[in-house]
Amino acid sequence: MSVLDVAVVGAGPVGLTAALALARRGVAVTVFEEAGRLSTEWRASTFHPPTLEIACDLGIADAMLAEGIIARTYQIRDRRDGLIAEFDFGLLADETDYPFRLQLEQYKYSQIISDALDGRHPEVGLRLGEGITGVTQHADAAVLTTVAGEQVEARWVLAADGARSTLRKALGTTFEGLTYDHRYLVLSIDYPVETLLPGICDVNYIADPSEHLLILRVPDVWRIVVAVRPELGAEEALADRYVAERLRGLFGDHPELPLRERKIYSVHQRVAGNFRTDRVLLLGDAAHVNSPMGGMGLNGGIHDAFDLSVQLGKVLLDGAGDEVLDAWAQRRRKAAIEAVQEITHRTTTEMAEQDEAERRGFRRRMSQIAADPALAKEWMLDAAMISNVRAHGLPRRDSEVG
Ligand SMILES: Cc1cc2nc3c(=O)[nH]c(=O)nc-3n(C[C@H](O)[C@H](O)[C@H](O)COP(=O)(O)OP(=O)(O)OC[C@H]3O[C@@H](n4cnc5c(N)ncnc54)[C@H](O)[C@@H]3O)c2cc1C
């Protein structure tokens, strides 16, 4: 049996990023994907500045910018009291070449990578419809079993097989954390919502004690991500009547709001006990999941993939020892816990706060931060994930400022 250098399990956005980043360094990669085609689920829609720097490094930033929407501001609102604070990404102009959030659906990002691989990187093999059912390891390789029963050996396996990761479970790695009581109902509306809610911008976080929400513009539609009370079942929340009530509550008696999508998601904050077990490395949602408040989950996964491609390049091409992979695993786990989990949990809690005194305190704090340019910049460095990548040593990107 021939031994692959690198096998990636999962052709989601994180697995595909890893494949492209490794291929550009000259490493051969085989990607195993259980589905027969790339996912067209929308899910993530926000790309932060460090992720765009990575995209520039990978040669796909122009394609992303051409397809996405540049959001230059974002707002924090209260459903009852209106605007609390508006932040301008222009404050970050001396920190990054991309002082904005790019709004672009996750499946379009995957398609852009697939196009970048197509024909130009014969060293990447994409095996669609070939799920992996298990993994064992010996001293020289990890052995994957495909759904058809084939055994495939690889020197390194990148488990990018999503939140329910088969590989993480096969390794017996813990995935501790919490599941929130509420779920999120995601509605995509093909209508100029900005004409119904004057004053909103492209990204709006809206606090409310019973139904906090996020209103976002993406290239094709407006998306509403609204909290569903814990006692409601998924079927009930997806029913026409419930959806119509939510839309009426937000936009009044508007006759026609064409819905392009309605989905419901549970919300978790969880991190794998370790990101490396010998020759298997966990990344993306297989390693960490978090609330979508803050738009950081996929971004963090792309950072995992980029950093790992640099470290694996050192091991496979430059003869470095595998301690660089241990350092990667520790660094990325720390970044997930200390930055992404921390910020997304805080944002979710603040948006959902029920205590009136706490709600008032939050409004006061946010107004003060927004009014002080130095504090606002510090806030934006966190929200845009720039402090995160600086604190956790993401390898240098070509377009990085400074
Ligand atoms: C409503 C919502 C909004 C979100 N918004 C944002 C946002 O704005 N910004 C952000 O950064 N993140 C956001 N996220 C999170 C983001 O969607 C995920 O972090 C992202 O999908 C993770 O990508 P991944 O490639 O790690 O995993 P996935 O996208 O889950 O991909 C895993 C892939 O592995 C395949 N697979 C699974 N098991 C196997 C197997 N055994 N063998 C082979 N293949 C397998 C799957 O078919 C899939 O293709 C959001 C999530 C939700 C639900």
The ligand as an ORCA input file, in Angstrom:
! r2SCAN-3c Opt
* xyz 0 1
  C     -26.277     29.846     11.238
  C     -24.785     29.845     11.269
  C     -24.105     30.998     10.986
  C     -22.722     31.003     11.027
  N     -22.078     32.185     10.752
  C     -20.747     32.238     10.797
  C     -20.046     33.436     10.433
  O     -20.649     34.452     10.046
  N     -18.684     33.432     10.494
  C     -17.992     32.306     10.872
  O     -16.753     32.390     10.928
  N     -18.622     31.144     11.175
  C     -19.973     31.070     11.143
  N     -20.617     29.889     11.388
  C     -19.828     28.671     11.658
  C     -19.400     27.978     10.364
  O     -20.520     27.663      9.574
  C     -18.589     26.715     10.680
  O     -17.575     27.093     11.593
  C     -17.975     26.094      9.422
  O     -18.935     25.444      8.631
  C     -16.889     25.071      9.794
  O     -16.333     24.536      8.624
  P     -15.666     23.083      8.628
  O     -15.108     22.903      7.259
  O     -14.805     22.928      9.816
  O     -16.877     22.088      8.890
  P     -18.147     21.781      7.981
  O     -18.578     23.010      7.240
  O     -19.136     21.121      8.857
  O     -17.611     20.740      6.905
  C     -17.284     19.393      7.257
  C     -17.231     18.560      5.991
  O     -16.818     17.250      6.336
  C     -17.653     16.285      5.689
  N     -17.628     15.066      6.514
  C     -18.212     14.888      7.717
  N     -17.931     13.666      8.183
  C     -17.141     13.042      7.252
  C     -16.517     11.771      7.168
  N     -16.651     10.875      8.152
  N     -15.781     11.484      6.074
  C     -15.625     12.405      5.074
  N     -16.215     13.625      5.100
  C     -16.951     13.968      6.185
  C     -19.011     16.989      5.630
  O     -19.838     16.415      4.629
  C     -18.606     18.425      5.308
  O     -18.452     18.631      3.931
  C     -22.001     29.825     11.350
  C     -22.691     28.647     11.614
  C     -24.057     28.637     11.572
  C     -24.798     27.371     11.859
*
